[in-house]
Amino acid sequence: TMDNKVVQTLARAFVQSGWNALRFNFRGVGQSAGEYDAGNGERDDFLAVVQQLAPEGPLALAGFSFGSFVMSHALTALWGERSIDKVVLVGTAASRFTVATLPPEAHERTLVIHGEADDTVPLAAVMDWARPQILPVTVVPGGSHFFHGQLPLLKGLVVRHLSAAV
């Protein structure tokens, strides 16, 4: 849901860093139309939003949990077609879905954040996804899936990533 506190924190970090931020519910969530499509339709919906609202110019992607899974596939679909400046994946649902392997050239632009004590998506699952790619994962000590009590830290990590030169 676009009203989730992690999603709102990500949007605030992007706006603070000078980006425009768009949050939306995936199909079937809240009052959005459509039905859950295991990530395929959700990816297509996201790509349609990008084409409609940001067909050119700077682009940064972010996702939380299921949204990280969707963003991984959107990134692979967009990569090579246009420049993607920054990527932020938080609480990546690697134990629940087949998260896409990211293009190696995207690694230096990508921040993966996961809570050490995530009880929804075990840290080990994210490490198993990241390890073959040699993709770094920033682990928040004691962090839960929803980063209870640690949203300022999460926001700070994202702002620092968005502000860093590539």
N, C-alpha and C positions, 0 to 999 in steps of 0.2 A: 504494500500500500504506500502511496505517496505521502501519507501522513505519519509513517513510521519515524521514530525519533532519530534513527541512524540516517535515513534518507534525508530528513530535514537538515541534519548536521552536515551531510555532504553538500547539500545545496548551499547552505550558509558559507561553507568553506570556499566553494567555487565563486560565489558572489563577492566574498571578501577579497578574493584573489583577482578580481577584475573580469571574471567570466559571467556570461548570462547563464542562468540555470533553468532547466525545465524538468519538472517532476510530473509524472503521470502514472495512473494505475494501469497495470497490465489488464488485458481483456478478462472480463468477468470479475474483476476486483472492485469493490466499492460500487459505484454507479456506472462503471464502464460497461460498454456493450461487449458481446461476444462470450466465448467460452474458452477455458483453459486449453492450450494446445501443446503442452509438453515442451514449450520453448520455441517451437518452429514458428507458429503464428506470432508469438510475442516478439521474436527477432524481426520478422517481417514488418510488424507494426512499428517497431523502433526505427527500422531503416526508412520506412515511409515518413515518419516524423522528421528524421534528419533531412531527407530529400525535400520535404515541404518547408521546414523552418530554417535549415542551415545547409543549403545545397552547395555552398562554397565557403571558403574562409577558414579561420581557425576552428578546430573541433577538439573537444576533450570529452571523454566518456567516463561514466562512473556507474557502478552497480553495487547493490547490497544483496547478499544471499542469493535467491533465485535470480535477482537482477544482475549479479555478477556472472552467473552462468549465461544469461541472455547476452550481456555485453561482450563476453568472450567470443561468442559466435558472430555478433554484429561487428566486432573488431576485425575478425578474420574475413568477413564479407567486404568490409570497407577498405581494408589494407591493400595498397597498391592502386586503388581508385582515387584516393585523396589522402592528404596529409592528416594524420591524427597526432595532435600535439602532446596530449597527456591521457593516461588511463589510470583509474583508481578502482580496484576491486576489493570489497570489504566483506568478510564473512562468506567467502566464496563457497557455494554449496557443492563442493567436490564429492561429498559422500552420497549425494542424492541425485546428481545429474552428471552427464558426461560433459565436463567443461572443456572448451576448445583449447588446443595447444596454441599459444600465442606466437605470432611471427617473431623470430629471434631479433629482428630489427626493432621490434616494439618494446623489448625488455627494458631498455634504459628510460623509456617514457612511462613505464608502468610501475605503480605502487600497489602491492598486495598487502593488505592488513588483515590479521586474524587474531582473535582472542585466544590466549593460552587455555582458558577454561571454558571454551565454547562447548556447550552441551547439546547444541543442535547440529553442528558440523564439527566433528573432531579435527583438531589441528593436524593429526596424522594424515587425514585424508587430503588436506590441502597441501601438505608437504609431499605426499605421494604424487600429486598432480604437478607440483612445481619442480620437484627434484630432477626429473628427466630433462626438463627445459633449462635447468640451472637458473631458474627464476627466483630471485630473492623474495622472502616473505618476512614482513615486519610483524613480529609477535608482540602483542600487548600483554605483559605479565598480569595474570589473574583476570584477564578480560573475558567477558561472557559474549555470547552471540550478539546481544544488544548493547554491549559496552556500558552496562549500568555503572554509573558513577565515573565513567571515563570518557564521556563525550567531548569534553574540552581537549583532552589528549588526542583523541581521534581527529578532531577538527584541526588541531595544530599540526599533526603529521601530514594531513592532506594539504593544508595551506603551504607548508614547507615544500612539499613535492610540487605543487602547482607553481610555486615561485622559483623553483630551481631551473637553471638553464639546462638545455639538453645538449 
